[in-house]
Amino acid sequence: MIKPKDEEIKFPADWNFRVVVDAANDKCLDNLCQVLRQNGFDAVPEPKEKSKTGKYQSFRIAVVFDNREIMERLSSELGAVDGVKFLL
C-alpha cells in the first residue's frame, strides 16, 4: 500500500479551524474568544451552519500561525473548551 507523502507546513501559515460546539452551551463562544485572546489572536469565530436538529453549531476560525508550537498549543486549548465537540 502506498501512503501519501506528509507535506510540511510552511510558516507563517494561514489556517482555518472548524469548531463544532454544543449549541445549548451559552458560554462556549465567549470561552473560545477568550482562548484566542490569551494566545494573542484577534480572530472572531464566524458562525456557520447548525445541525439539522439545532443541537450543534459550527464556527470557522481563521488565524495565521508563526510556528508549529503556537499552532499545537492553540489547537489543544480550543479543543479543551467546555462545549466543544470536535475541532478540525
PyMOL Python script that loads the backbone (N, CA, C, O; Angstrom):
from pymol import cmd

cmd.read_pdbstr("""\
ATOM      1  N   MET A   1       0.846  -1.175   0.000  1.00  0.00           N
ATOM      2  CA  MET A   1       0.000   0.000   0.000  1.00  0.00           C
ATOM      3  C   MET A   1       0.895   1.245   0.000  1.00  0.00           C
ATOM      4  O   MET A   1       1.857   1.326   0.765  1.00  0.00           O
ATOM      5  N   ILE A   2       0.576   2.191  -0.848  1.00  0.00           N
ATOM      6  CA  ILE A   2       1.353   3.422  -0.936  1.00  0.00           C
ATOM      7  C   ILE A   2       0.698   4.476  -0.061  1.00  0.00           C
ATOM      8  O   ILE A   2      -0.498   4.739  -0.189  1.00  0.00           O
ATOM      9  N   LYS A   3       1.469   5.076   0.818  1.00  0.00           N
ATOM     10  CA  LYS A   3       0.960   6.135   1.688  1.00  0.00           C
ATOM     11  C   LYS A   3       1.316   7.483   1.089  1.00  0.00           C
ATOM     12  O   LYS A   3       2.411   7.664   0.557  1.00  0.00           O
ATOM     13  N   PRO A   4       0.383   8.436   1.177  1.00  0.00           N
ATOM     14  CA  PRO A   4       0.718   9.769   0.670  1.00  0.00           C
ATOM     15  C   PRO A   4       1.836  10.387   1.501  1.00  0.00           C
ATOM     16  O   PRO A   4       1.922  10.190   2.713  1.00  0.00           O
ATOM     17  N   LYS A   5       2.676  11.129   0.822  1.00  0.00           N
ATOM     18  CA  LYS A   5       3.789  11.783   1.496  1.00  0.00           C
ATOM     19  C   LYS A   5       3.252  12.917   2.376  1.00  0.00           C
ATOM     20  O   LYS A   5       2.448  13.735   1.932  1.00  0.00           O
ATOM     21  N   ASP A   6       3.711  12.950   3.629  1.00  0.00           N
ATOM     22  CA  ASP A   6       3.318  14.040   4.523  1.00  0.00           C
ATOM     23  C   ASP A   6       3.933  15.338   4.023  1.00  0.00           C
ATOM     24  O   ASP A   6       5.136  15.418   3.774  1.00  0.00           O
ATOM     25  N   GLU A   7       3.092  16.348   3.881  1.00  0.00           N
ATOM     26  CA  GLU A   7       3.590  17.640   3.443  1.00  0.00           C
ATOM     27  C   GLU A   7       3.924  18.487   4.661  1.00  0.00           C
ATOM     28  O   GLU A   7       3.169  18.530   5.632  1.00  0.00           O
ATOM     29  N   GLU A   8       5.041  19.144   4.596  1.00  0.00           N
ATOM     30  CA  GLU A   8       5.479  20.016   5.676  1.00  0.00           C
ATOM     31  C   GLU A   8       4.720  21.335   5.570  1.00  0.00           C
ATOM     32  O   GLU A   8       4.564  21.882   4.478  1.00  0.00           O
ATOM     33  N   ILE A   9       4.255  21.838   6.696  1.00  0.00           N
ATOM     34  CA  ILE A   9       3.579  23.135   6.721  1.00  0.00           C
ATOM     35  C   ILE A   9       4.643  24.214   6.763  1.00  0.00           C
ATOM     36  O   ILE A   9       5.572  24.153   7.569  1.00  0.00           O
ATOM     37  N   LYS A  10       4.505  25.194   5.900  1.00  0.00           N
ATOM     38  CA  LYS A  10       5.453  26.310   5.862  1.00  0.00           C
ATOM     39  C   LYS A  10       4.872  27.481   6.633  1.00  0.00           C
ATOM     40  O   LYS A  10       3.732  27.888   6.406  1.00  0.00           O
ATOM     41  N   PHE A  11       5.663  28.015   7.543  1.00  0.00           N
ATOM     42  CA  PHE A  11       5.225  29.119   8.391  1.00  0.00           C
ATOM     43  C   PHE A  11       5.839  30.421   7.920  1.00  0.00           C
ATOM     44  O   PHE A  11       6.972  30.418   7.438  1.00  0.00           O
ATOM     45  N   PRO A  12       5.124  31.544   8.042  1.00  0.00           N
ATOM     46  CA  PRO A  12       3.793  31.677   8.635  1.00  0.00           C
ATOM     47  C   PRO A  12       2.751  30.967   7.770  1.00  0.00           C
ATOM     48  O   PRO A  12       2.885  30.895   6.548  1.00  0.00           O
ATOM     49  N   ALA A  13       1.711  30.445   8.425  1.00  0.00           N
ATOM     50  CA  ALA A  13       0.695  29.659   7.733  1.00  0.00           C
ATOM     51  C   ALA A  13      -0.702  30.181   8.051  1.00  0.00           C
ATOM     52  O   ALA A  13      -1.068  30.341   9.216  1.00  0.00           O
ATOM     53  N   ASP A  14      -1.477  30.444   6.996  1.00  0.00           N
ATOM     54  CA  ASP A  14      -2.897  30.755   7.167  1.00  0.00           C
ATOM     55  C   ASP A  14      -3.598  29.456   7.527  1.00  0.00           C
ATOM     56  O   ASP A  14      -3.363  28.422   6.901  1.00  0.00           O
ATOM     57  N   TRP A  15      -4.464  29.509   8.541  1.00  0.00           N
ATOM     58  CA  TRP A  15      -5.127  28.299   8.999  1.00  0.00           C
ATOM     59  C   TRP A  15      -6.582  28.589   9.302  1.00  0.00           C
ATOM     60  O   TRP A  15      -6.908  29.641   9.851  1.00  0.00           O
ATOM     61  N   ASN A  16      -7.460  27.661   8.949  1.00  0.00           N
ATOM     62  CA  ASN A  16      -8.880  27.766   9.257  1.00  0.00           C
ATOM     63  C   ASN A  16      -9.295  26.573  10.102  1.00  0.00           C
ATOM     64  O   ASN A  16      -9.251  25.429   9.650  1.00  0.00           O
ATOM     65  N   PHE A  17      -9.699  26.856  11.332  1.00  0.00           N
ATOM     66  CA  PHE A  17     -10.256  25.811  12.186  1.00  0.00           C
ATOM     67  C   PHE A  17     -11.747  25.714  11.905  1.00  0.00           C
ATOM     68  O   PHE A  17     -12.395  26.717  11.604  1.00  0.00           O
ATOM     69  N   ARG A  18     -12.284  24.522  12.001  1.00  0.00           N
ATOM     70  CA  ARG A  18     -13.722  24.321  12.045  1.00  0.00           C
ATOM     71  C   ARG A  18     -13.998  23.744  13.424  1.00  0.00           C
ATOM     72  O   ARG A  18     -13.468  22.698  13.798  1.00  0.00           O
ATOM     73  N   VAL A  19     -14.839  24.449  14.171  1.00  0.00           N
ATOM     74  CA  VAL A  19     -15.152  24.048  15.534  1.00  0.00           C
ATOM     75  C   VAL A  19     -16.645  23.746  15.609  1.00  0.00           C
ATOM     76  O   VAL A  19     -17.465  24.567  15.200  1.00  0.00           O
ATOM     77  N   VAL A  20     -16.997  22.588  16.123  1.00  0.00           N
ATOM     78  CA  VAL A  20     -18.395  22.228  16.323  1.00  0.00           C
ATOM     79  C   VAL A  20     -18.636  22.199  17.829  1.00  0.00           C
ATOM     80  O   VAL A  20     -17.932  21.529  18.586  1.00  0.00           O
ATOM     81  N   VAL A  21     -19.666  22.960  18.237  1.00  0.00           N
ATOM     82  CA  VAL A  21     -19.948  23.106  19.668  1.00  0.00           C
ATOM     83  C   VAL A  21     -21.382  22.709  19.971  1.00  0.00           C
ATOM     84  O   VAL A  21     -22.234  22.645  19.086  1.00  0.00           O
ATOM     85  N   ASP A  22     -21.619  22.449  21.234  1.00  0.00           N
ATOM     86  CA  ASP A  22     -22.963  22.204  21.743  1.00  0.00           C
ATOM     87  C   ASP A  22     -23.695  23.543  21.735  1.00  0.00           C
ATOM     88  O   ASP A  22     -23.315  24.455  22.470  1.00  0.00           O
ATOM     89  N   ALA A  23     -24.733  23.674  20.923  1.00  0.00           N
ATOM     90  CA  ALA A  23     -25.445  24.946  20.760  1.00  0.00           C
ATOM     91  C   ALA A  23     -26.111  25.407  22.053  1.00  0.00           C
ATOM     92  O   ALA A  23     -26.394  26.596  22.198  1.00  0.00           O
ATOM     93  N   ALA A  24     -26.368  24.505  22.991  1.00  0.00           N
ATOM     94  CA  ALA A  24     -27.012  24.870  24.250  1.00  0.00           C
ATOM     95  C   ALA A  24     -26.035  25.478  25.254  1.00  0.00           C
ATOM     96  O   ALA A  24     -26.460  26.027  26.270  1.00  0.00           O
ATOM     97  N   ASN A  25     -24.741  25.389  24.985  1.00  0.00           N
ATOM     98  CA  ASN A  25     -23.732  25.921  25.904  1.00  0.00           C
ATOM     99  C   ASN A  25     -23.512  27.408  25.589  1.00  0.00           C
ATOM    100  O   ASN A  25     -22.777  27.761  24.667  1.00  0.00           O
ATOM    101  N   ASP A  26     -24.165  28.261  26.373  1.00  0.00           N
ATOM    102  CA  ASP A  26     -24.132  29.703  26.141  1.00  0.00           C
ATOM    103  C   ASP A  26     -22.749  30.324  26.300  1.00  0.00           C
ATOM    104  O   ASP A  26     -22.478  31.366  25.702  1.00  0.00           O
ATOM    105  N   LYS A  27     -21.880  29.722  27.078  1.00  0.00           N
ATOM    106  CA  LYS A  27     -20.569  30.307  27.359  1.00  0.00           C
ATOM    107  C   LYS A  27     -19.482  29.835  26.405  1.00  0.00           C
ATOM    108  O   LYS A  27     -18.367  30.356  26.441  1.00  0.00           O
ATOM    109  N   CYS A  28     -19.779  28.874  25.565  1.00  0.00           N
ATOM    110  CA  CYS A  28     -18.748  28.271  24.709  1.00  0.00           C
ATOM    111  C   CYS A  28     -18.117  29.300  23.772  1.00  0.00           C
ATOM    112  O   CYS A  28     -16.892  29.354  23.663  1.00  0.00           O
ATOM    113  N   LEU A  29     -18.913  30.102  23.106  1.00  0.00           N
ATOM    114  CA  LEU A  29     -18.372  31.093  22.167  1.00  0.00           C
ATOM    115  C   LEU A  29     -17.486  32.099  22.898  1.00  0.00           C
ATOM    116  O   LEU A  29     -16.405  32.437  22.414  1.00  0.00           O
ATOM    117  N   ASP A  30     -17.931  32.577  24.049  1.00  0.00           N
ATOM    118  CA  ASP A  30     -17.113  33.505  24.843  1.00  0.00           C
ATOM    119  C   ASP A  30     -15.799  32.860  25.258  1.00  0.00           C
ATOM    120  O   ASP A  30     -14.748  33.500  25.232  1.00  0.00           O
ATOM    121  N   ASN A  31     -15.865  31.596  25.638  1.00  0.00           N
ATOM    122  CA  ASN A  31     -14.655  30.892  26.068  1.00  0.00           C
ATOM    123  C   ASN A  31     -13.691  30.663  24.904  1.00  0.00           C
ATOM    124  O   ASN A  31     -12.475  30.725  25.089  1.00  0.00           O
ATOM    125  N   LEU A  32     -14.220  30.398  23.706  1.00  0.00           N
ATOM    126  CA  LEU A  32     -13.359  30.271  22.528  1.00  0.00           C
ATOM    127  C   LEU A  32     -12.643  31.598  22.259  1.00  0.00           C
ATOM    128  O   LEU A  32     -11.443  31.618  21.983  1.00  0.00           O
ATOM    129  N   CYS A  33     -13.388  32.704  22.341  1.00  0.00           N
ATOM    130  CA  CYS A  33     -12.796  34.035  22.124  1.00  0.00           C
ATOM    131  C   CYS A  33     -11.733  34.334  23.176  1.00  0.00           C
ATOM    132  O   CYS A  33     -10.697  34.923  22.866  1.00  0.00           O
ATOM    133  N   GLN A  34     -11.987  33.930  24.414  1.00  0.00           N
ATOM    134  CA  GLN A  34     -11.022  34.158  25.493  1.00  0.00           C
ATOM    135  C   GLN A  34      -9.722  33.398  25.228  1.00  0.00           C
ATOM    136  O   GLN A  34      -8.637  33.946  25.422  1.00  0.00           O
ATOM    137  N   VAL A  35      -9.821  32.147  24.787  1.00  0.00           N
ATOM    138  CA  VAL A  35      -8.631  31.350  24.469  1.00  0.00           C
ATOM    139  C   VAL A  35      -7.852  32.011  23.331  1.00  0.00           C
ATOM    140  O   VAL A  35      -6.624  32.086  23.377  1.00  0.00           O
ATOM    141  N   LEU A  36      -8.557  32.482  22.327  1.00  0.00           N
ATOM    142  CA  LEU A  36      -7.895  33.155  21.210  1.00  0.00           C
ATOM    143  C   LEU A  36      -7.137  34.385  21.701  1.00  0.00           C
ATOM    144  O   LEU A  36      -5.969  34.568  21.358  1.00  0.00           O
ATOM    145  N   ARG A  37      -7.786  35.226  22.498  1.00  0.00           N
ATOM    146  CA  ARG A  37      -7.152  36.447  23.007  1.00  0.00           C
ATOM    147  C   ARG A  37      -5.955  36.126  23.903  1.00  0.00           C
ATOM    148  O   ARG A  37      -4.921  36.788  23.818  1.00  0.00           O
ATOM    149  N   GLN A  38      -6.092  35.116  24.758  1.00  0.00           N
ATOM    150  CA  GLN A  38      -4.990  34.736  25.651  1.00  0.00           C
ATOM    151  C   GLN A  38      -3.764  34.279  24.870  1.00  0.00           C
ATOM    152  O   GLN A  38      -2.641  34.347  25.370  1.00  0.00           O
ATOM    153  N   ASN A  39      -3.982  33.816  23.654  1.00  0.00           N
ATOM    154  CA  ASN A  39      -2.876  33.350  22.820  1.00  0.00           C
ATOM    155  C   ASN A  39      -2.439  34.385  21.791  1.00  0.00           C
ATOM    156  O   ASN A  39      -1.651  34.085  20.895  1.00  0.00           O
ATOM    157  N   GLY A  40      -2.961  35.620  21.926  1.00  0.00           N
ATOM    158  CA  GLY A  40      -2.520  36.714  21.078  1.00  0.00           C
ATOM    159  C   GLY A  40      -3.215  36.834  19.732  1.00  0.00           C
ATOM    160  O   GLY A  40      -2.700  37.495  18.830  1.00  0.00           O
ATOM    161  N   PHE A  41      -4.379  36.206  19.581  1.00  0.00           N
ATOM    162  CA  PHE A  41      -5.117  36.261  18.318  1.00  0.00           C
ATOM    163  C   PHE A  41      -6.361  37.127  18.473  1.00  0.00           C
ATOM    164  O   PHE A  41      -7.069  37.039  19.476  1.00  0.00           O
ATOM    165  N   ASP A  42      -6.620  37.967  17.467  1.00  0.00           N
ATOM    166  CA  ASP A  42      -7.805  38.820  17.453  1.00  0.00           C
ATOM    167  C   ASP A  42      -8.954  38.191  16.674  1.00  0.00           C
ATOM    168  O   ASP A  42      -9.996  38.823  16.501  1.00  0.00           O
ATOM    169  N   ALA A  43      -8.786  36.978  16.210  1.00  0.00           N
ATOM    170  CA  ALA A  43      -9.807  36.311  15.395  1.00  0.00           C
ATOM    171  C   ALA A  43     -11.111  36.167  16.168  1.00  0.00           C
ATOM    172  O   ALA A  43     -11.122  35.993  17.387  1.00  0.00           O
ATOM    173  N   VAL A  44     -12.198  36.243  15.429  1.00  0.00           N
ATOM    174  CA  VAL A  44     -13.533  36.044  15.997  1.00  0.00           C
ATOM    175  C   VAL A  44     -14.156  34.847  15.290  1.00  0.00           C
ATOM    176  O   VAL A  44     -14.194  34.815  14.060  1.00  0.00           O
ATOM    177  N   PRO A  45     -14.650  33.853  16.047  1.00  0.00           N
ATOM    178  CA  PRO A  45     -15.285  32.703  15.406  1.00  0.00           C
ATOM    179  C   PRO A  45     -16.468  33.144  14.537  1.00  0.00           C
ATOM    180  O   PRO A  45     -17.359  33.856  14.999  1.00  0.00           O
ATOM    181  N   GLU A  46     -16.463  32.714  13.284  1.00  0.00           N
ATOM    182  CA  GLU A  46     -17.517  33.053  12.328  1.00  0.00           C
ATOM    183  C   GLU A  46     -18.564  31.940  12.335  1.00  0.00           C
ATOM    184  O   GLU A  46     -18.241  30.792  12.029  1.00  0.00           O
ATOM    185  N   PRO A  47     -19.819  32.261  12.681  1.00  0.00           N
ATOM    186  CA  PRO A  47     -20.854  31.223  12.705  1.00  0.00           C
ATOM    187  C   PRO A  47     -21.061  30.622  11.322  1.00  0.00           C
ATOM    188  O   PRO A  47     -21.095  31.329  10.315  1.00  0.00           O
ATOM    189  N   LYS A  48     -21.195  29.338  11.299  1.00  0.00           N
ATOM    190  CA  LYS A  48     -21.508  28.613  10.070  1.00  0.00           C
ATOM    191  C   LYS A  48     -22.824  27.875  10.298  1.00  0.00           C
ATOM    192  O   LYS A  48     -23.691  28.372  11.017  1.00  0.00           O
ATOM    193  N   GLU A  49     -22.983  26.708   9.702  1.00  0.00           N
ATOM    194  CA  GLU A  49     -24.250  26.009   9.765  1.00  0.00           C
ATOM    195  C   GLU A  49     -24.521  25.377  11.133  1.00  0.00           C
ATOM    196  O   GLU A  49     -23.608  25.034  11.883  1.00  0.00           O
ATOM    197  N   LYS A  50     -25.824  25.239  11.422  1.00  0.00           N
ATOM    198  CA  LYS A  50     -26.279  24.476  12.587  1.00  0.00           C
ATOM    199  C   LYS A  50     -26.647  23.080  12.107  1.00  0.00           C
ATOM    200  O   LYS A  50     -26.929  22.864  10.929  1.00  0.00           O
ATOM    201  N   SER A  51     -26.640  22.145  13.035  1.00  0.00           N
ATOM    202  CA  SER A  51     -27.069  20.795  12.684  1.00  0.00           C
ATOM    203  C   SER A  51     -28.574  20.811  12.394  1.00  0.00           C
ATOM    204  O   SER A  51     -29.272  21.751  12.775  1.00  0.00           O
ATOM    205  N   LYS A  52     -29.057  19.794  11.735  1.00  0.00           N
ATOM    206  CA  LYS A  52     -30.488  19.722  11.391  1.00  0.00           C
ATOM    207  C   LYS A  52     -31.378  19.816  12.614  1.00  0.00           C
ATOM    208  O   LYS A  52     -32.465  20.390  12.552  1.00  0.00           O
ATOM    209  N   THR A  53     -30.928  19.261  13.715  1.00  0.00           N
ATOM    210  CA  THR A  53     -31.737  19.274  14.942  1.00  0.00           C
ATOM    211  C   THR A  53     -31.505  20.535  15.773  1.00  0.00           C
ATOM    212  O   THR A  53     -32.227  20.787  16.738  1.00  0.00           O
ATOM    213  N   GLY A  54     -30.487  21.335  15.394  1.00  0.00           N
ATOM    214  CA  GLY A  54     -30.176  22.547  16.146  1.00  0.00           C
ATOM    215  C   GLY A  54     -29.353  22.298  17.397  1.00  0.00           C
ATOM    216  O   GLY A  54     -29.102  23.218  18.176  1.00  0.00           O
ATOM    217  N   LYS A  55     -28.933  21.059  17.589  1.00  0.00           N
ATOM    218  CA  LYS A  55     -28.173  20.696  18.788  1.00  0.00           C
ATOM    219  C   LYS A  55     -26.729  21.184  18.718  1.00  0.00           C
ATOM    220  O   LYS A  55     -26.117  21.459  19.750  1.00  0.00           O
ATOM    221  N   TYR A  56     -26.186  21.291  17.519  1.00  0.00           N
ATOM    222  CA  TYR A  56     -24.788  21.686  17.335  1.00  0.00           C
ATOM    223  C   TYR A  56     -24.684  22.901  16.425  1.00  0.00           C
ATOM    224  O   TYR A  56     -25.486  23.083  15.509  1.00  0.00           O
ATOM    225  N   GLN A  57     -23.683  23.724  16.696  1.00  0.00           N
ATOM    226  CA  GLN A  57     -23.379  24.901  15.886  1.00  0.00           C
ATOM    227  C   GLN A  57     -21.921  24.812  15.478  1.00  0.00           C
ATOM    228  O   GLN A  57     -21.069  24.466  16.296  1.00  0.00           O
ATOM    229  N   SER A  58     -21.620  25.120  14.217  1.00  0.00           N
ATOM    230  CA  SER A  58     -20.218  25.122  13.810  1.00  0.00           C
ATOM    231  C   SER A  58     -19.751  26.552  13.576  1.00  0.00           C
ATOM    232  O   SER A  58     -20.536  27.440  13.241  1.00  0.00           O
ATOM    233  N   PHE A  59     -18.456  26.747  13.760  1.00  0.00           N
ATOM    234  CA  PHE A  59     -17.802  28.036  13.578  1.00  0.00           C
ATOM    235  C   PHE A  59     -16.525  27.835  12.780  1.00  0.00           C
ATOM    236  O   PHE A  59     -15.913  26.768  12.822  1.00  0.00           O
ATOM    237  N   ARG A  60     -16.130  28.875  12.053  1.00  0.00           N
ATOM    238  CA  ARG A  60     -14.837  28.888  11.377  1.00  0.00           C
ATOM    239  C   ARG A  60     -13.988  29.935  12.076  1.00  0.00           C
ATOM    240  O   ARG A  60     -14.445  31.046  12.344  1.00  0.00           O
ATOM    241  N   ILE A  61     -12.749  29.570  12.368  1.00  0.00           N
ATOM    242  CA  ILE A  61     -11.802  30.498  12.993  1.00  0.00           C
ATOM    243  C   ILE A  61     -10.586  30.580  12.090  1.00  0.00           C
ATOM    244  O   ILE A  61      -9.885  29.589  11.885  1.00  0.00           O
ATOM    245  N   ALA A  62     -10.336  31.774  11.547  1.00  0.00           N
ATOM    246  CA  ALA A  62      -9.199  31.988  10.645  1.00  0.00           C
ATOM    247  C   ALA A  62      -8.070  32.667  11.410  1.00  0.00           C
ATOM    248  O   ALA A  62      -8.261  33.732  11.999  1.00  0.00           O
ATOM    249  N   VAL A  63      -6.896  32.047  11.398  1.00  0.00           N
ATOM    250  CA  VAL A  63      -5.726  32.587  12.093  1.00  0.00           C
ATOM    251  C   VAL A  63      -4.484  32.416  11.224  1.00  0.00           C
ATOM    252  O   VAL A  63      -4.499  31.676  10.241  1.00  0.00           O
ATOM    253  N   VAL A  64      -3.423  33.101  11.595  1.00  0.00           N
ATOM    254  CA  VAL A  64      -2.119  32.929  10.944  1.00  0.00           C
ATOM    255  C   VAL A  64      -1.136  32.510  12.021  1.00  0.00           C
ATOM    256  O   VAL A  64      -0.955  33.209  13.018  1.00  0.00           O
ATOM    257  N   PHE A  65      -0.504  31.365  11.814  1.00  0.00           N
ATOM    258  CA  PHE A  65       0.464  30.847  12.780  1.00  0.00           C
ATOM    259  C   PHE A  65       1.880  31.167  12.335  1.00  0.00           C
ATOM    260  O   PHE A  65       2.217  31.061  11.156  1.00  0.00           O
ATOM    261  N   ASP A  66       2.709  31.565  13.308  1.00  0.00           N
ATOM    262  CA  ASP A  66       4.119  31.818  13.035  1.00  0.00           C
ATOM    263  C   ASP A  66       4.969  30.560  13.144  1.00  0.00           C
ATOM    264  O   ASP A  66       6.024  30.456  12.519  1.00  0.00           O
ATOM    265  N   ASN A  67       4.492  29.589  13.960  1.00  0.00           N
ATOM    266  CA  ASN A  67       5.262  28.361  14.117  1.00  0.00           C
ATOM    267  C   ASN A  67       4.374  27.227  14.613  1.00  0.00           C
ATOM    268  O   ASN A  67       3.246  27.451  15.054  1.00  0.00           O
ATOM    269  N   ARG A  68       4.891  26.023  14.536  1.00  0.00           N
ATOM    270  CA  ARG A  68       4.136  24.821  14.906  1.00  0.00           C
ATOM    271  C   ARG A  68       3.780  24.792  16.392  1.00  0.00           C
ATOM    272  O   ARG A  68       2.700  24.323  16.752  1.00  0.00           O
ATOM    273  N   GLU A  69       4.656  25.278  17.249  1.00  0.00           N
ATOM    274  CA  GLU A  69       4.399  25.258  18.694  1.00  0.00           C
ATOM    275  C   GLU A  69       3.115  26.019  19.031  1.00  0.00           C
ATOM    276  O   GLU A  69       2.273  25.530  19.784  1.00  0.00           O
ATOM    277  N   ILE A  70       2.978  27.206  18.473  1.00  0.00           N
ATOM    278  CA  ILE A  70       1.775  28.006  18.718  1.00  0.00           C
ATOM    279  C   ILE A  70       0.549  27.295  18.138  1.00  0.00           C
ATOM    280  O   ILE A  70      -0.514  27.278  18.760  1.00  0.00           O
ATOM    281  N   MET A  71       0.697  26.721  16.969  1.00  0.00           N
ATOM    282  CA  MET A  71      -0.400  26.000  16.323  1.00  0.00           C
ATOM    283  C   MET A  71      -0.898  24.851  17.196  1.00  0.00           C
ATOM    284  O   MET A  71      -2.103  24.696  17.395  1.00  0.00           O
ATOM    285  N   GLU A  72       0.014  24.060  17.707  1.00  0.00           N
ATOM    286  CA  GLU A  72      -0.359  22.914  18.534  1.00  0.00           C
ATOM    287  C   GLU A  72      -0.962  23.351  19.861  1.00  0.00           C
ATOM    288  O   GLU A  72      -1.920  22.742  20.339  1.00  0.00           O
ATOM    289  N   ARG A  73      -0.408  24.404  20.461  1.00  0.00           N
ATOM    290  CA  ARG A  73      -0.938  24.890  21.734  1.00  0.00           C
ATOM    291  C   ARG A  73      -2.366  25.411  21.571  1.00  0.00           C
ATOM    292  O   ARG A  73      -3.247  25.074  22.362  1.00  0.00           O
ATOM    293  N   LEU A  74      -2.591  26.233  20.546  1.00  0.00           N
ATOM    294  CA  LEU A  74      -3.926  26.779  20.341  1.00  0.00           C
ATOM    295  C   LEU A  74      -4.923  25.668  20.007  1.00  0.00           C
ATOM    296  O   LEU A  74      -6.051  25.681  20.500  1.00  0.00           O
ATOM    297  N   SER A  75      -4.521  24.722  19.185  1.00  0.00           N
ATOM    298  CA  SER A  75      -5.395  23.591  18.850  1.00  0.00           C
ATOM    299  C   SER A  75      -5.815  22.847  20.107  1.00  0.00           C
ATOM    300  O   SER A  75      -6.988  22.518  20.281  1.00  0.00           O
ATOM    301  N   SER A  76      -4.869  22.590  20.964  1.00  0.00           N
ATOM    302  CA  SER A  76      -5.143  21.875  22.204  1.00  0.00           C
ATOM    303  C   SER A  76      -6.084  22.659  23.111  1.00  0.00           C
ATOM    304  O   SER A  76      -7.034  22.102  23.661  1.00  0.00           O
ATOM    305  N   GLU A  77      -5.815  23.952  23.264  1.00  0.00           N
ATOM    306  CA  GLU A  77      -6.623  24.779  24.161  1.00  0.00           C
ATOM    307  C   GLU A  77      -8.037  24.993  23.624  1.00  0.00           C
ATOM    308  O   GLU A  77      -8.994  24.971  24.397  1.00  0.00           O
ATOM    309  N   LEU A  78      -8.185  25.197  22.321  1.00  0.00           N
ATOM    310  CA  LEU A  78      -9.527  25.347  21.742  1.00  0.00           C
ATOM    311  C   LEU A  78     -10.322  24.053  21.891  1.00  0.00           C
ATOM    312  O   LEU A  78     -11.509  24.086  22.219  1.00  0.00           O
ATOM    313  N   GLY A  79      -9.677  22.921  21.654  1.00  0.00           N
ATOM    314  CA  GLY A  79     -10.348  21.631  21.770  1.00  0.00           C
ATOM    315  C   GLY A  79     -10.772  21.292  23.184  1.00  0.00           C
ATOM    316  O   GLY A  79     -11.681  20.485  23.382  1.00  0.00           O
ATOM    317  N   ALA A  80     -10.122  21.901  24.175  1.00  0.00           N
ATOM    318  CA  ALA A  80     -10.440  21.628  25.583  1.00  0.00           C
ATOM    319  C   ALA A  80     -11.539  22.530  26.134  1.00  0.00           C
ATOM    320  O   ALA A  80     -11.960  22.346  27.276  1.00  0.00           O
ATOM    321  N   VAL A  81     -12.010  23.488  25.365  1.00  0.00           N
ATOM    322  CA  VAL A  81     -13.067  24.395  25.832  1.00  0.00           C
ATOM    323  C   VAL A  81     -14.347  23.589  26.076  1.00  0.00           C
ATOM    324  O   VAL A  81     -14.745  22.769  25.248  1.00  0.00           O
ATOM    325  N   ASP A  82     -14.977  23.832  27.216  1.00  0.00           N
ATOM    326  CA  ASP A  82     -16.218  23.139  27.565  1.00  0.00           C
ATOM    327  C   ASP A  82     -17.283  23.421  26.509  1.00  0.00           C
ATOM    328  O   ASP A  82     -17.565  24.581  26.206  1.00  0.00           O
ATOM    329  N   GLY A  83     -17.866  22.381  25.955  1.00  0.00           N
ATOM    330  CA  GLY A  83     -18.895  22.505  24.934  1.00  0.00           C
ATOM    331  C   GLY A  83     -18.403  22.212  23.533  1.00  0.00           C
ATOM    332  O   GLY A  83     -19.209  22.012  22.624  1.00  0.00           O
ATOM    333  N   VAL A  84     -17.079  22.182  23.338  1.00  0.00           N
ATOM    334  CA  VAL A  84     -16.530  21.863  22.015  1.00  0.00           C
ATOM    335  C   VAL A  84     -16.648  20.360  21.808  1.00  0.00           C
ATOM    336  O   VAL A  84     -16.156  19.566  22.610  1.00  0.00           O
ATOM    337  N   LYS A  85     -17.308  19.987  20.718  1.00  0.00           N
ATOM    338  CA  LYS A  85     -17.493  18.559  20.401  1.00  0.00           C
ATOM    339  C   LYS A  85     -16.346  18.047  19.536  1.00  0.00           C
ATOM    340  O   LYS A  85     -15.858  16.937  19.750  1.00  0.00           O
ATOM    341  N   PHE A  86     -15.912  18.845  18.561  1.00  0.00           N
ATOM    342  CA  PHE A  86     -14.695  18.498  17.832  1.00  0.00           C
ATOM    343  C   PHE A  86     -14.130  19.720  17.127  1.00  0.00           C
ATOM    344  O   PHE A  86     -14.816  20.713  16.886  1.00  0.00           O
ATOM    345  N   LEU A  87     -12.854  19.601  16.811  1.00  0.00           N
ATOM    346  CA  LEU A  87     -12.089  20.684  16.207  1.00  0.00           C
ATOM    347  C   LEU A  87     -11.314  20.115  15.034  1.00  0.00           C
ATOM    348  O   LEU A  87     -10.576  19.141  15.182  1.00  0.00           O
ATOM    349  N   LEU A  88     -11.480  20.719  13.882  1.00  0.00           N
ATOM    350  CA  LEU A  88     -10.756  20.292  12.683  1.00  0.00           C
ATOM    351  C   LEU A  88      -9.841  21.401  12.237  1.00  0.00           C
ATOM    352  O   LEU A  88      -9.133  21.253  11.241  1.00  0.00           O
TER     353      LEU A  88
END
""", "prot")
cmd.dss("prot")
cmd.show_as("cartoon", "prot")
cmd.util.cbc("prot")
cmd.orient("prot")
